[in-house]
């Protein structure tokens, strides 16, 4: 029987692999990231109204309650302590494929000033590694047509058609 990872274990697994000497450290999202530019970073992906610290904290606590099935990673600039990239993976538990799991990559963004340094690819690869470690049989994402080349570099292939119904 599978043992769920504790939040600390999930964070340790997600944080491993990058040397301390690198310019950007990829790690799980934390409460202090609200003051390190997390919301401004997400605003480059999709404009949205500002959040209060209380709302940010409440959502972070909700996500922490999901354990390793929801992971938000950020890339922190070691020189400035500002965030330069972010991304998330959600693990969906299914009935098909013998109660299989699917990873959904979401909200990948790299600060406009930090693009072209491989941060997006590093974040996506870490999210995929996390999903694989959670037993996912596939990882999927939706993107705009101009980003298909980027995701192809990360190992993704075009498959099916995305449709949406917005409220």
C-alpha positions in Angstrom: 0.0 0.0 0.0 1.3 3.4 -0.9 2.4 5.7 1.8 1.6 9.4 1.1 4.6 11.7 1.3 4.6 14.3 4.1 4.7 17.9 3.0 8.3 18.1 4.2 9.2 15.0 2.2 7.5 16.3 -0.9 9.4 19.6 -0.6 12.7 17.8 0.0 12.1 15.7 -3.1 11.1 18.7 -5.2 14.0 20.8 -4.0 16.8 18.3 -4.6 19.1 18.3 -7.6 20.3 21.9 -8.0 23.6 22.9 -6.6 23.8 25.8 -4.1 26.3 27.6 -6.3 23.8 28.2 -9.1 22.4 31.6 -9.9 18.8 30.3 -9.5 17.5 27.9 -6.9 14.4 25.9 -7.7 12.3 25.2 -4.6 8.7 24.9 -3.4 6.6 28.0 -3.0 6.5 29.5 0.5 4.6 32.2 2.3 7.4 34.8 2.0 7.2 34.5 -1.8 4.3 37.0 -1.8 7.0 39.7 -1.1 9.5 38.1 -3.6 7.3 38.9 -6.6 5.2 35.7 -7.0 2.0 37.5 -7.8 3.7 39.8 -10.2 5.3 36.9 -12.0 1.9 35.2 -12.3 0.5 38.4 -13.6 2.8 38.1 -16.6 1.1 34.8 -17.4 -2.5 36.0 -16.9 -3.6 39.4 -15.6 -5.5 39.0 -12.3 -6.5 41.2 -9.4 -4.1 41.5 -6.5 -4.4 39.1 -3.5 -4.1 40.0 0.1 -1.5 38.2 2.2 -4.4 36.5 4.1 -5.9 35.2 0.8 -2.4 34.0 -0.3 -1.8 32.3 3.0 -5.2 30.6 2.9 -4.6 29.2 -0.6 -1.1 28.1 0.4 -2.6 26.2 3.3 -5.2 24.6 1.1 -2.5 23.4 -1.3 -0.4 22.1 1.6 -3.3 20.0 2.7 -3.2 18.2 -0.7 0.3 17.0 0.1 2.5 15.9 -2.7 -0.5 15.9 -5.1 -0.1 19.6 -5.7 3.3 21.2 -6.0 4.2 24.8 -6.9 7.8 25.4 -7.7 9.6 28.7 -8.0 13.0 29.7 -9.3 14.6 32.2 -6.9 17.4 34.5 -8.0 20.2 33.9 -5.5 21.6 37.4 -5.9 18.3 39.3 -5.4 16.0 36.9 -3.6 13.4 37.7 -6.3 11.4 35.0 -8.1 12.3 34.6 -11.8 10.1 31.6 -12.7 7.3 29.4 -11.4 5.2 26.4 -12.4 2.8 23.9 -10.8 1.9 20.2 -11.2 -1.4 18.7 -10.0 -1.8 14.9 -9.7 -5.2 13.7 -10.7 -6.2 10.3 -9.3 -8.2 8.4 -11.9 -10.2 5.1 -12.2 -8.9 4.2 -15.6 -5.5 2.5 -16.0 -6.0 0.6 -12.8 -6.6 3.7 -10.7 -3.7 5.5 -12.5 -2.5 9.0 -12.0 -2.0 11.9 -14.4 0.1 14.9 -13.8 -1.2 18.3 -15.0 1.4 21.0 -15.5 0.0 24.5 -15.0 0.9 28.1 -14.7 4.5 27.9 -16.0 5.9 31.4 -16.3 9.4 33.0 -16.6 9.9 36.6 -15.8 10.4 38.6 -19.0 13.8 39.8 -17.8 15.0 36.2 -17.1 13.9 34.5 -20.3 16.4 32.6 -22.4 18.3 31.2 -19.5 16.8 27.8 -19.4 14.7 28.5 -16.2 11.4 27.4 -17.7 12.8 24.2 -18.9 14.4 23.5 -15.5 11.1 24.1 -13.7 9.1 22.0 -16.2 11.6 19.1 -15.9 11.4 19.2 -12.1 7.6 19.2 -12.2 7.7 16.2 -14.6 10.1 14.4 -12.3 7.8 15.0 -9.4 4.8 13.6 -11.3 6.8 10.6 -12.3 7.8 10.1 -8.7 4.1 10.2 -7.7 3.4 7.3 -10.1 1.8 9.2 -12.9 1.6 7.4 -16.2 1.6 10.6 -18.2 2.0 14.3 -17.8 -0.2 16.7 -19.8 -0.5 20.5 -20.3 -2.2 23.1 -22.4 -0.3 25.9 -24.1 -0.7 28.5 -26.8 0.6 27.5 -30.2 3.6 29.7 -30.0 4.9 27.8 -26.9 4.7 24.3 -28.5 8.4 24.5 -29.5 9.4 25.3 -25.9 7.4 22.3 -24.5 8.8 20.1 -27.3 12.3 20.9 -25.9 11.0 19.6 -22.6 9.9 16.3 -24.2 6.2 17.0 -24.8 4.4 16.1 -28.0 1.2 17.5 -29.5 -1.7 15.2 -28.8 -5.5 15.8 -29.1 -7.2 19.1 -28.9 -7.8 21.4 -25.9 -11.2 22.9 -25.5 -12.5 25.2 -22.7 -15.6 26.4 -21.1 -15.0 29.6 -19.1 -17.3 31.1 -16.4 
